[in-house]
Amino acid sequence: MTERAKLCIIAKQSIKNQKLAIDLVVKIKSETKKAELKKYTWLKKFKNYLSLVIFLVVAFAAQSQSLSDIQNLKVDNLSDAQIEQLIKRAESNGLTTNQLTALARERGMPALEAVKLSKRISELQMSVNSQGDGQNVSEGRSINGFQEVDMFDSIRRSDPYYDLTTKQKKIFGYKLFHNRDLDFSPSLNIPTPQSYVIGSGDQLLLDVYGASQQSYDLNVSPEGRVFVPNVGPIQVGGSSIAAATSRIRSALGRIYSGLNGSNPNTFIQLRLGNIRSIKVSMVGELTKPGTYTLPSFATVFNGLYAAGGPNENGAFRKIQVYRDSKLVATVDIYEFLSRGEQSSNITLQDNDVVIVPPVKTRVEIIGPVRREGLFEVKPEESLKDLYLYTGGFTSQAYTDRVTVRRIENSQRKVVDVPSSEFDSFTLRDGDEILIGEALERFSNRVQVTGSVIRPGEYSLDEEGLTVKGLIEKAQGLKPEAFSIRATLYRTSTDLTLAAETLDLKGILNGTVPDVPLQNEDLLFIPSRYDIKEEYYVKISGEINYPGTYPFASDMTVGDLILRSGGMLESATNSQIEIARRVRDATSGKIAEIKTLSIDPNLELTAEEKNQPLQPFDHVFIRRSPGYEREQLVTIQGEVMYPGEFAIAGANERISDVIKRAGGINQFAYPKGASLIRRTVYFKGPTEDELREKTLLDIFANLDPETTREGNAAEELLFERIDKKIAQNELEELKLQQEEQQRNLFSISPGIDTLRQDSLLISMRMKEQDFVGIDLQYILEHPGSEEDLILLEGDIIQIPKELQTVRMVGEVLLPTTTRFIEGNNLKKYISKAGGFTEDSRRTKTYVVYANGDAQSTRSFLGIKSYPKIEPGAEIVVPRKPARQRLNAAGWIGLASSLATLGILIERLLP
């Protein structure tokens, strides 16, 4: 083996080992990064999952006692506030509503309850969106300049029972003690009740008046006594105000003799000052049971309100009040809600015990009643008594019979209860009372629609009604009614629809027998216009208001021209074309074309009268061959009379307009002259827009608010132009709406790659371009090829004598320098500091003052630079950026070298 072959093998092995090492390092790094990313993602998902599971357990624990109870959870028992917290926690963990529902299913929630949970979340979010649209966000708290707004706050404010579950809202009477707008605080500004029982801590105000005057402020001691000066202690505790007054009068009689006797002249009055507080024990099935300190005027309702009222399992109709271990009152909240009865709402005393027992019999009413929900019933009450609390049936209710669903012998059964048994039917706990609705059917209705004076519903009398009588009830037919034929739609006994054709004209004139009507018959009388296409004619071209207009009998072209606002000044009265529909499809002819001429003053001629329009004709008004709108060009710069000039003829050239402008002056620089011309992409005003602008100008000059007062003719002209401008604005608004609809429903066509380049599209879609001209040659040789024919919108720019040269692009110091005769391009580049390292010298070009450009040329390595003239601009472009090899590129290059080494090894002997 030669030395060269050995070297090749060593090089090959080295490159191979290097490649393997690089691949191994890259692979290790990639796998490590993937593992770390996977681990982080898993930990993050696990953390979110665990957090939400914990919250679900805590949230559902409010209704359940263990995690396994989630299988028996009822979503109806969750309040909106709990659903809100569930949504917020899920969003904080990056979970959607569907993912939240799926997680609940994984934890054992039944499918039906999961669907209810998803529905509750959707309803709450929809309610937030609908109420949040009109919410003022400025009501949130401002933190460091940001606004914090609770998205559920609007629902909380609008719903006073936001914290209640669906079941709690259904329990009749439950909302009474949870209404934030209802206050059960006892009133203290009332006259002293004579039956009020005095206790320790009360303040008694004793007034003596008459022959003697004296006032006493007495406080009841813990022993129940008050101390009266000069009299001593008097026992009043446990006595009523009336009894205490009598006892104090007897005690004061020893020092006020006028209090005694048959004709006393001194009197006393005992009043309550500050009242004492009492402690009442609220126990049983209450929302917040406990011992409460209440004013001594407090009643049972005050205590219930303080304890949050009965809970879901509490009774509302048998609330017991015990005093000294004796039952003193039984309160029925339903009596207060339905009749306002408060006789059992007694005043509480110190150490009273209020017990709310569990509910024994509760039923649910579903259907058209004034108040649906869950109701507690007493053993002796029937269905009739229950309807008092529901507010009675609605007008849509079926009251002859109700259906009761009942659980009996560990299974469900249905009981039909007729109305005759409402007052005797006994209810049981768990009964569901279903009330049906009245059928959406009429027993005596007939209808008439279409071309009658008063269409609608009419009653079918017992004597009967016929088609003719129904039309008379509807006050007869309209003039456009199609009386030859009408249709009677009849409902069969099996509720299928049947149609019967009627000779309405014969029925009305008596030649055909009248048809008696049945219940739910519907008579349809069409209009002549309903059974044929709407006739119209169209006009377009040189007309004030082109468009589609309704067809009228014997309408001529002149009538249509008048209807469309008259012809424009550019229109011709001859060669008017009428495109008419061809109804014979076999001939292959698409349209029949007719031409005619009309009088210039729109007087009716025999030719026009003999060619009346037919439905769907399309009239075309042509432009007059000799009509041309004025076209303007502009001359700017060093001429005697710069400004706008009208093009006199179709072959007017640059030299002609320069001559009309007085020629160039002594300061002009003809070599720097340029022509700016509109491109095909120029979007100038249309003729309609120009006409509208002219009208606006006339309108502004006739406006009496800004100009002088006009005479009668000017005022009429002002009104006419005002109407035309308003009509033009309506037409423009209609076109804009149609364009928006087309853009909304149109499919965008494919865009070529050239249009995707913003630079290229800006170059292509320019509305104006510079056209290089040699004005000096044009003035010396008028009519030559250089002397271009002018077009509308052309702008000729003739600058003053230029004395500078500008250098831009890849030069060290882009600048503008003074023009020096004889200096070439390199000398000007040196004045700009020379080329940069990124400059592309061979592509340097020069833009002259007239818009022409010339590039650097090269032949056999010899460069020919453009000549420099005053006002020129030297542009040095940048070299294209080179892409450096990355690691993969170097590895590929190494592989190629290794392959080349193997090839050389095999080729060598």
Long-range contacts (C-beta under 8 A, 24 or more apart in sequence): 2-908, 2-909, 4-904, 4-908, 5-905, 5-908, 8-901, 8-902, 8-904, 8-905, 8-908, 9-905, 11-897, 11-898, 11-901, 12-898, 12-901, 12-902, 12-905, 15-894, 15-895, 15-897, 15-898, 15-901, 16-898, 18-894, 19-891, 19-894, 19-895, 19-898, 22-887, 22-891, 26-887, 48-93, 48-94, 48-95, 49-103, 51-89, 51-93, 52-89, 52-90, 52-93, 52-95, 52-100, 52-103, 53-103, 53-107, 55-85, 55-86, 55-89, 56-86, 56-103, 56-104, 56-107, 59-85, 59-86, 67-107, 68-108, 70-104, 70-107, 70-108, 70-109, 71-108, 71-109, 71-110, 73-109, 73-113, 74-113, 74-167, 75-113, 75-116, 75-117, 75-120, 76-116, 76-165, 76-166, 76-167, 77-165, 77-166, 77-167, 78-120, 78-165, 78-166, 79-162, 79-163, 79-164, 79-165, 79-168, 80-124, 80-155, 80-159, 80-162, 80-163, 81-162, 81-163, 82-165, 83-120, 83-121, 83-124, 84-124, 84-152, 86-121, 87-121, 87-124, 87-125, 97-121, 97-122, 97-125, 124-152, 124-155, 127-155, 128-152, 128-154, 128-155, 131-155, 131-158, 167-312, 167-374, 168-312, 169-373, 170-364, 170-372, 170-373, 170-374, 171-312, 171-362, 171-373, 171-374, 172-316, 172-334, 172-337, 172-371, 172-373, 172-374, 172-375, 172-376, 172-389, 173-310, 173-316, 173-333, 173-334, 173-337, 173-376, 174-309, 174-310, 174-312, 176-309, 176-333, 176-337, 177-287, 177-304, 177-305, 177-308, 177-309, 177-310, 178-308, 178-309, 184-301, 184-302, 184-304, 184-305, 185-302, 186-294, 186-295, 186-297, 186-298, 186-299, 186-302, 187-297, 188-275, 188-295, 188-297, 190-297, 192-241, 192-270, 192-271, 192-272, 193-241, 194-240, 194-241, 194-242, 195-240, 195-241, 195-242, 196-240, 196-241, 196-272, 196-296, 196-347, 197-238, 197-239, 197-240, 197-349, 198-224, 198-236, 198-237, 198-238, 198-239, 198-240, 198-241, 198-244, 199-224, 199-237, 199-238, 199-276, 199-278, 199-296, 199-349, 199-350, 200-224, 200-237, 200-276, 201-276, 201-277, 202-272, 202-273, 202-274, 202-275, 202-276, 202-296, 203-272, 203-273, 203-274, 203-275, 204-236, 204-244, 204-270, 204-271, 204-272, 204-273, 205-270, 205-271, 205-272, 205-273, 206-248, 206-268, 206-269, 206-270, 206-271, 207-268, 207-269, 207-271, 208-252, 208-256, 208-266, 208-267, 208-268, 209-266, 209-267, 209-268, 209-269, 210-258, 210-264, 210-265, 210-266, 210-267, 211-258, 211-265, 211-266, 212-256, 212-258, 212-266, 217-273, 220-276, 228-252, 230-255, 231-255, 241-270, 241-272, 244-270, 245-270, 276-350, 278-348, 278-349, 278-350, 278-351, 278-352, 279-350, 279-351, 280-348, 280-350, 280-351, 280-352, 280-353, 280-354, 281-351, 281-352, 281-353, 281-354, 282-306, 282-307, 282-354, 282-356, 283-353, 283-354, 283-355, 283-356, 284-314, 284-354, 284-355, 284-356, 284-357, 284-358, 285-310, 285-311, 285-313, 285-314, 285-315, 285-356, 285-357, 285-358, 285-359, 286-310, 286-311, 286-314, 286-356, 287-311, 294-348, 296-347, 296-349, 296-350, 297-347, 298-347, 298-348, 299-345, 299-346, 299-347, 299-348, 300-329, 300-331, 300-344, 300-345, 300-346, 300-348, 300-354, 301-331, 301-336, 301-342, 301-345, 302-348, 303-348, 303-354, 304-354, 304-356, 307-354, 310-356, 313-358, 313-359, 314-356, 314-357, 314-358, 314-359, 315-356, 315-357, 315-358, 315-359, 315-360, 315-376, 316-359, 316-376, 317-376, 317-378, 318-357, 319-354, 319-355, 319-356, 320-354, 320-355, 320-357, 321-346, 321-348, 321-352, 321-353, 321-354, 321-355, 322-352, 322-353, 322-354, 322-355, 323-349, 323-351, 323-352, 323-353, 334-376, 334-389, 337-389, 338-388, 338-389, 360-429, 361-427, 361-428, 361-429, 362-429, 362-430, 363-427, 363-428, 363-429, 363-430, 363-431, 363-432, 363-433, 364-431, 364-432, 364-433, 365-390, 365-433, 365-435, 366-432, 366-433, 366-434, 366-435, 367-397, 367-402, 367-433, 367-434, 367-435, 367-436, 367-437, 368-393, 368-394, 368-396, 368-397, 368-435, 368-437, 369-393, 369-394, 369-397, 369-435, 370-394, 377-427, 379-426, 381-427, 382-422, 382-423, 382-424, 382-425, 382-426, 382-427, 383-417, 383-421, 383-422, 383-423, 383-425, 383-427, 383-433, 384-422, 384-423, 386-427, 386-433, 387-422, 393-435, 396-437, 396-438, 397-435, 397-436, 397-437, 397-438, 398-435, 398-436, 398-437, 398-438, 401-436, 402-433, 402-434, 402-435, 402-436, 403-433, 403-434, 403-436, 404-431, 404-432, 404-433, 404-434, 405-431, 405-432, 405-434, 406-430, 406-431, 406-432, 441-520, 442-519, 442-520, 443-519, 444-519, 445-519, 445-520, 446-470, 446-517, 446-518, 446-519, 446-520, 446-521, 446-522, 446-523, 447-521, 447-522, 447-523, 448-474, 448-522, 448-523, 448-524, 448-525, 449-522, 449-523, 449-524, 449-525, 450-481, 450-486, 450-523, 450-524, 450-525, 450-526, 450-527, 450-530, 451-477, 451-478, 451-480, 451-481, 451-482, 451-525, 451-526, 451-527, 452-476, 452-477, 452-478, 452-481, 452-525, 453-477, 453-478, 460-517, 460-518, 460-519, 464-516, 464-517, 465-516, 465-517, 466-514, 466-515, 466-516, 466-517, 467-502, 467-504, 467-507, 467-514, 467-515, 467-517, 467-523, 468-507, 468-508, 468-514, 469-514, 470-517, 470-523, 471-508, 471-523, 471-525, 477-508, 477-525, 478-527, 480-527, 480-528, 480-529, 481-525, 481-526, 481-527, 481-528, 482-525, 482-526, 482-527, 482-528, 482-530, 482-531, 483-508, 483-525, 485-526, 486-523, 486-524, 486-525, 486-526, 487-523, 487-524, 488-515, 488-517, 488-521, 488-522, 488-523, 488-524, 489-521, 489-522, 489-523, 489-524, 490-518, 490-520, 490-521, 490-522, 491-518, 491-519, 491-520, 491-521, 535-615, 535-616, 536-615, 536-616, 537-613, 537-615, 537-616, 537-617, 537-618, 537-619, 538-617, 538-618, 538-619, 539-564, 539-618, 539-619, 539-620, 539-621, 540-618, 540-619, 540-620, 540-621, 541-571, 541-619, 541-620, 541-621, 541-622, 541-623, 542-567, 542-568, 542-570, 542-571, 542-572, 542-621, 542-622, 542-623, 542-624, 543-567, 543-568, 543-571, 543-621, 544-568, 544-724, 545-727, 545-731, 551-613, 551-614, 551-615, 551-616, 554-612, 555-612, 555-613, 556-604, 556-608, 556-609, 556-611, 556-612, 556-613, 557-596, 557-598, 557-608, 557-611, 557-613, 557-619, 558-598, 558-599, 558-602, 558-604, 558-608, 559-613, 560-613, 560-619, 561-598, 561-602, 561-621, 562-602, 566-602, 567-621, 568-691, 569-627, 570-623, 570-624, 570-627, 570-629, 571-621, 571-622, 571-623, 571-624, 572-621, 572-622, 572-623, 572-624, 572-625, 573-597, 573-598, 573-599, 573-600, 575-622, 576-619, 576-620, 576-621, 576-622, 577-619, 577-620, 577-622, 578-611, 578-613, 578-617, 578-618, 578-619, 578-620, 579-617, 579-618, 579-619, 579-620, 580-614, 580-616, 580-617, 580-618, 581-614, 581-616, 581-617, 629-687, 629-690, 631-791, 631-792, 631-793, 632-792, 632-793, 633-657, 633-790, 633-791, 633-792, 633-793, 633-794, 633-795, 633-796, 634-794, 634-795, 634-796, 635-661, 635-795, 635-796, 635-798, 636-795, 636-796, 636-797, 636-798, 637-668, 637-673, 637-796, 637-797, 637-798, 637-799, 637-800, 638-664, 638-665, 638-667, 638-668, 638-669, 638-798, 638-799, 638-800, 639-663, 639-664, 639-665, 639-668, 639-798, 640-664, 640-665, 647-790, 647-792, 650-789, 651-789, 652-789, 652-790, 653-778, 653-782, 653-783, 653-787, 653-788, 653-789, 653-790, 654-773, 654-775, 654-778, 654-787, 654-788, 654-790, 654-796, 655-778, 655-779, 655-782, 655-783, 655-787, 656-782, 657-790, 657-796, 658-775, 658-778, 658-779, 658-796, 664-775, 664-779, 664-798, 667-800, 667-801, 668-798, 668-799, 668-800, 668-801, 669-798, 669-799, 669-800, 669-801, 669-802, 669-849, 669-870, 669-871, 670-774, 670-775, 670-776, 670-779, 670-798, 671-774, 671-775, 671-776, 671-848, 671-849, 671-850, 671-869, 671-870, 672-798, 672-799, 672-802, 672-848, 672-849, 672-850, 672-870, 672-871, 673-773, 673-775, 673-796, 673-797, 673-798, 673-799, 673-850, 674-770, 674-771, 674-772, 674-773, 674-796, 674-797, 674-849, 674-850, 674-851, 675-770, 675-771, 675-772, 675-773, 675-788, 675-794, 675-795, 675-796, 675-797, 675-851, 676-768, 676-769, 676-770, 676-771, 676-794, 676-795, 676-797, 677-768, 677-769, 677-771, 677-791, 677-793, 677-794, 677-795, 678-767, 678-768, 678-791, 678-792, 678-793, 678-794, 679-766, 679-767, 679-768, 679-769, 681-764, 681-765, 681-766, 681-767, 682-767, 682-768, 682-793, 683-767, 684-793, 688-728, 692-725, 692-728, 695-721, 695-724, 695-725, 695-728, 696-725, 699-725, 770-851, 771-851, 772-848, 772-850, 772-851, 772-852, 773-850, 774-850, 775-850, 799-849, 799-871, 801-870, 802-849, 802-870, 802-871, 803-870, 804-870, 804-871, 805-868, 805-870, 805-871, 805-872, 805-873, 805-874, 806-872, 806-873, 806-874, 807-831, 807-832, 807-873, 807-874, 807-876, 808-873, 808-874, 808-875, 808-876, 809-839, 809-874, 809-875, 809-876, 809-877, 809-878, 810-835, 810-836, 810-838, 810-839, 810-840, 810-876, 810-877, 810-878, 810-879, 811-835, 811-836, 811-839, 811-876, 812-836, 819-868, 819-869, 819-870, 819-871, 823-868, 824-865, 824-867, 824-868, 825-856, 825-865, 825-866, 825-868, 825-874, 826-865, 828-868, 828-874, 829-874, 829-876, 835-876, 836-876, 838-878, 838-879, 839-876, 839-877, 839-878, 839-879, 840-876, 840-877, 840-878, 840-879, 841-876, 843-877, 844-874, 844-875, 844-876, 844-877, 845-874, 845-875, 846-872, 846-873, 846-874, 846-875, 847-872, 847-873, 847-875, 848-872
